[in-house]
Amino acid sequence: MSGQPGYQRGDRIALDYTADPHTRLQPGDEGTVISYDPRHGQLNVRWDSGSTLAMLLADGDRVRLITPAPEQPGPQGDEP
């Protein structure tokens, strides 16, 4: 989806809006991105509350980035 920011594993996000009537998540709830599928606009999140509800960004769910994922060491590992 054009206009959607990219997300990566480990990003910390907060919920702004979801129309899912079956969730107890509320705006402001925070979680950690597990994976992101930009083709389908699906953001898989491990919410701090224990929920693993996926956000469907293509269907109107909205989240905001709080903290980007920490940078991971390259394939060589730590520098000497």
N, C-alpha and C positions, 0 to 999 in steps of 0.2 A: 504494500500500500504506500503510495506516495504521500509524503508529509508526516509519516509516523517516524518517531525517533527510533534508532536502533538500540536494542538492549542486549546485554551480555550476562552470562552466568556470574552471579555474585553481586550484581547491582542491587542497591537498596532502594526500594520504591515505597510510595504511599498511595493508598487508594483515594481517588477523587470522586469516582462515581461508578456504580454498577447497577443495572436494572434487574439483576438476578433476584427473584423473589424468595429463593430458597437458602440464601446465605445470611449468616449473622455478621458478616463483615460490614464495617461502617466507614464512611469517609474519614481519612486520617489514619486508618490502620496501616501498619507497616509490614513489609516482608522482603524476602530475598529472591531474586530472579533465579530460577532453575534453568530455564531455556526460553528461547524466543524463536517463533516461526513467522518471519515477516510475510511469507507468501499467504498465510491464512490470518495474519494479525493476531496470533495466539501467544500470549505471554504466560508461561507456567511459573507460578510463584509459590514459595513456601512461606506462608504468612506466620507472623510471630504468634498468633493465636492458636496455631496448630493446623489451620485449614490449608489445603493445597489447591484451592479453587483457581482455575485458569482464568485469566482476563482475556476477553474477546475484543480486542481493540478495534477490529474491523466492524464490530456490531455495536459500538458505542461505549464500551467500558473505558474509563479514563484513569490513568495513574500518572504520577509524577516521579521523576528521579530525585532521590535524596542524596545518595552517595554512590559514585561510580565504583565498580568492582576494583579491588586492588590489582595492580599490575602483577602478572605472573612471570616468574623467571622463564627465560627462553629455553630451548631444548638442551642447551649446554649446561643448564643449571646455574648455580651461583658462580660469580666471577672469582678468580683466585685472589 
